Amino acid sequence: MRQYLATVLGIWIAACIAAYFFSQQYHIPLSLTTAIVPAFLLELAFYTMPGFEGIRQRFAGTGSKLTRAALLTGSALAPYLLLSLGTHTFAWLALAKLTVAAGVISLFYTRVRLSLFSDLLFLAAMAAVYLSSFFDQVYVRPMPHADVNALGKLMWIRVGLLAVLCIRGLPGVRFSWWPSRRDWRIGAEMFLLFLPVGAVVAYAIGFARFRTPLHLVWWMFPLAVLGTFAAFLWVVALAEEFFFRAFLQQLIAKAAHNETVGLILASALFGLSHLPALHKFPNWRFATLGFLSGIFYGIAFIRAKSVRASMVTHALVVTVWKIFF
């Protein structure tokens, strides 16, 4: 609990500093900033919980599955209420939509029998909401540059994680926020193996072209690299690697009694999930790169037996793409 509280405090300080500079850059009024920030601080405190095994065990031991699902649903609504009431964007319809969506995901494993089909249905529901415009409809921007739907996406990832880990149960998954030394090594090795292959394929299919980051002031370059890597490691890579590798890949491998089948099918589905990306559908180039990179992420997971290794590979790949391509 002490480590968790210290981590949350550090994240809150960093978030407040980032909010200050962001509001200054985009001329967001102080009154609006102070109305938005508390909701994000609350969600960040919730979001940090799944990364601490002790916190997860406490939650998993709280009451029945139905009780945990109800608590999870309530925690999904709290940041929205804090945000919408503070920014005067509250709407009963938005609250109802959010309650239904969070309730379905939280209650899912209290009502279905565990099977490959039910797990695939759960993942499909998670992906359908995340990839849709659902959060834009619920989390209304109080002004153009105040894009608050990120609050909903953080909530959705966190609720899905806790539903799987603490209500369904997923034994044998080594999951936390900080990769071990072995995770870093394996993740970096798979990144270096992917880099030449991914660069050649991306160039050949016209997905990306190399560029020098001349648009950045020299002293901002390391900050941009570190910021991009951290954001993807603990949000996008964390969510996608948990659900596609630790969950889906293992489920398929177990059902097929073959790790290679799990690796290929999970990577194929991972690629297909990128079809609606970058405001283009169908984005077959991105799907192709998604499938190819998914193979390397999946191998990192198999080698390390830890989702943290594939998170490292994933975050490194995306960071290089965002900065240099």
SULDAMO-V515391 format. One record per pair of residues at least 12 apart in sequence whose C-alpha atoms are under 10 Angstrom apart, sorted by the first residue. I is the first residue (numbers start at 1). J is the second residue. Records with the same first field share a line. If there is no record, write none. Layout:
BEGIN
I=J, J
END
This chain:
BEGIN
1=49, 52, 54, 55
3=52
4=45, 48, 49, 51, 52, 54, 55
5=45, 48, 49
7=45, 48
8=41, 42, 44, 45, 46, 47, 48, 49
9=41, 45
11=41, 44, 45, 48
12=37, 38, 40, 41, 42, 44, 45
13=41
15=37, 40, 41, 44
16=33, 34, 37, 38, 40, 41
19=33, 34, 36, 37
20=33, 34, 37
22=145, 146
23=145, 146
25=145
26=144, 145, 146
27=145
28=143, 144, 145, 146
29=143
31=86, 87
32=86, 87, 142, 143, 146
33=86, 87, 146
34=86, 87
35=82, 83, 84, 85, 86, 87, 88
36=79, 82, 83, 84, 85, 86, 87, 142, 146, 148, 151
37=82, 83, 86
38=79, 82, 83, 86
39=78, 79, 80, 81, 82, 83, 84, 86, 148, 151
40=79, 80, 82, 83, 148, 150, 151, 152, 154, 155
41=79, 151
42=75, 78, 79, 80, 82, 151
43=75, 76, 78, 79, 80, 151, 152, 154, 155, 158
44=79, 151, 154, 155, 158
46=72, 75, 76, 79, 154, 155, 158, 159
47=154, 155, 156, 157, 158, 159, 161, 162, 235
48=158, 176, 177, 234
49=158, 162, 176, 177
50=158, 159, 161, 162, 165, 166, 175, 176, 177
51=158, 161, 162, 175, 176, 177, 178, 234
52=175, 176, 177, 178
53=174, 175, 176
56=162, 165, 166
57=165, 166
58=166
59=71, 72, 162, 165, 166, 167
60=162, 163, 165, 166, 167, 168, 169
61=166, 167
62=166
64=110, 167
65=106, 107, 109, 110, 111, 163, 166, 167, 168
66=106, 107, 108, 109, 110, 111, 167
67=107, 110, 167
68=106, 107, 110, 162, 163, 166, 167
69=102, 103, 104, 105, 106, 107, 108, 109, 110, 159, 162, 163, 166, 167
70=102, 103, 106, 107
71=103, 106
72=102, 103, 105, 106, 107, 158, 159, 160, 162, 163
73=98, 99, 100, 101, 102, 103, 104, 105, 106, 107, 159
74=99, 102, 103, 106
75=102, 155, 159
76=98, 99, 101, 102, 103, 106, 152, 154, 155, 156, 158, 159
77=95, 96, 98, 99, 102, 103, 152, 155
79=151, 152, 155
80=94, 95, 98, 138, 139, 148, 149, 151, 152, 155
81=95
83=139, 140, 148, 151
84=138, 139, 140, 141, 142
87=140, 141, 142, 143
88=140, 142
89=138, 139, 140, 141, 142
90=138, 139, 140
91=138, 139, 140
92=138
93=137, 138
94=134, 135, 137, 138, 139, 140
95=138, 139
96=138
97=134, 135, 137, 138
98=134, 135, 138, 139, 152
101=125, 126, 129, 134, 156
102=126, 155, 156, 159, 160
103=159
104=122, 125, 126
105=122, 123, 125, 126, 156, 159, 160, 162, 163, 164
106=159, 160, 161, 162, 163, 164, 167, 168
107=163, 167, 168
108=121, 122, 163, 164, 167, 168
109=122, 163, 164, 166, 167, 168, 169
110=163, 167, 168
112=168
113=168
114=168
115=251, 255
116=248, 251, 252, 254, 255
119=164, 168, 247, 248, 251
120=247, 248, 251, 252
122=160, 164
123=160, 243, 244, 247, 248
126=156, 157, 159, 160, 243
127=156, 240, 243, 273
128=273
129=153, 156
130=152, 153, 156, 157
131=153, 273, 274, 276, 277
132=276
133=149
134=149, 152, 153
135=148, 149, 150, 151, 152, 153, 156
136=148, 149, 150, 152
137=149
138=152
139=151, 152
153=235, 236
154=235, 236, 239
156=239
157=235, 236, 238, 239, 240, 242, 243
158=235, 239
160=239, 243
161=238, 239, 242, 243
164=243, 247
170=246, 247
172=246, 305, 306
173=242, 246, 247, 250, 305, 306, 307, 308
174=246, 304, 305, 306, 307, 308
175=238, 242, 246, 306, 307, 308
176=234, 238, 306, 307, 308
177=233, 234, 238, 307, 308, 311
178=233, 234, 308, 309, 312
179=306, 307, 308, 309, 310, 311, 312
180=304, 306, 308, 309
181=309
182=304, 306, 308, 309
183=300, 301, 303, 304, 305, 306, 307, 308, 309, 310, 311, 312, 313
184=304, 308, 309, 310, 311, 312, 313
185=300, 304, 309, 312, 313
186=299, 300, 301, 303, 304, 308, 309, 310, 312, 313
187=296, 297, 299, 300, 301, 303, 304, 307, 308, 309, 310, 311, 312, 313, 314, 315, 316
188=300, 309, 310, 312, 313, 314, 315, 316, 317
189=296, 300, 309, 312, 313
190=293, 295, 296, 297, 298, 299, 300, 301, 303, 309, 310, 312, 313, 314, 316, 317
191=293, 296, 297, 300, 310, 312, 313, 314, 315, 316, 317
192=313, 316, 317
193=296, 313
194=292, 293, 295, 296, 297, 313, 317
195=293, 316, 317, 320, 321
197=292, 293
198=289, 290, 292, 293, 317, 321
199=289, 321, 325
201=285, 288, 289, 292
202=285, 286, 288, 289, 325
203=325
205=284, 285, 286, 288, 289
206=285
207=283, 284, 285, 286, 288, 289, 325
208=285, 286, 321, 324, 325
209=321, 324, 325
210=321, 323, 324, 325
211=321, 323, 324, 325
212=323, 324, 325
213=322, 323, 324, 325
214=324
216=323
221=323
224=319, 322, 323
225=316, 319, 320, 322, 323
226=319
227=319
228=315, 316, 318, 319, 320, 322, 323
229=312, 314, 315, 316, 317, 318, 319, 320, 322
230=312, 315, 316, 319
231=315, 319
232=311, 312, 314, 315, 316, 317, 318, 319
233=308, 310, 311, 312, 313, 314, 315, 316, 318, 319
234=308, 311, 312, 315
235=311, 315
236=311, 314, 315, 318
237=297, 307, 308, 310, 311, 312, 313, 314, 315, 316, 318
238=307, 308, 310, 311, 312, 314, 315
239=311
240=270, 307, 310, 311, 314
241=270, 294, 297, 298, 301, 306, 307, 308, 309, 310, 311, 312, 313, 314
242=301, 306, 307, 308, 310, 311
243=266, 270, 307
244=263, 266, 267, 269, 270, 294, 297, 298, 307
245=262, 263, 266, 267, 270, 294, 297, 298, 299, 300, 301, 302, 306, 307, 310, 311
246=298, 301, 302, 305, 306, 307, 308, 310
247=266, 307
248=262, 263, 265, 266, 267, 269, 270
249=261, 262, 263, 264, 265, 266, 267, 269, 298, 301, 302
250=262, 263, 266, 298, 301, 302
251=266
252=264, 265, 266
253=265, 266
259=298, 299, 302
260=295, 298, 299, 302
262=298
263=294, 295, 296, 297, 298, 299, 301, 302
264=291, 292, 294, 295, 298
265=291, 294, 295
266=291, 294, 295, 298
267=287, 290, 291, 292, 293, 294, 295, 296, 297, 298
268=287, 288, 290, 291, 292, 294, 295
269=287, 290, 291, 294
270=287, 288, 289, 290, 291, 292, 293, 294, 295
271=284, 285, 286, 287, 288, 289, 290, 291, 292, 293, 294, 295
272=284, 286, 287, 288, 290, 291
273=286, 287, 290, 291
274=286, 287, 288, 289, 290, 291
275=287, 288, 290
293=313, 314, 317
294=310, 313, 314
296=310, 313, 314
297=309, 310, 311, 312, 313, 314, 317
298=310, 313, 314
300=312, 313, 314
301=313
END
